[in-house]
Amino acid sequence: MTTLDQVQTGDTVKVSALLGAGAIKRRIMDMGLTKGTKLYVRKVAPLGDPVEITVRGYELSLRKGEAEHVEVEMLTGLDTATSTSSVEEIAAEARESARADE
């Protein structure tokens, strides 16, 4: 099991589960981190706190304690974002998903 606090800068991952319960889980979901969401890890501070990610077209910083509650799976091959264009593709995908939900 890999959690978001263990991911390296430049990796693209997909949320596989949210750990924890109650207010912590609700807060994470309110930030847009839900099962199946793709994330691009932009920066990780030297001590791992905070972690800056791109999710659903916006930048989000998470504390290490919050990132520990997000279980992720690494994306490989064509799913891996290694450039700015890939980040833009993730943002476009999120916008399309939001439109489909309307």
Secondary structure, 3 states (H helix, E strand, C coil): CEEHHHCCCCCEEEEEEECCCHHHHHHHHHCCCCCCCEEEEEEECCCCCCEEEEECCEEEEECHHHHCCEEEEECCHHHCCCCHHHHHHHHHHHHHHHHHHC
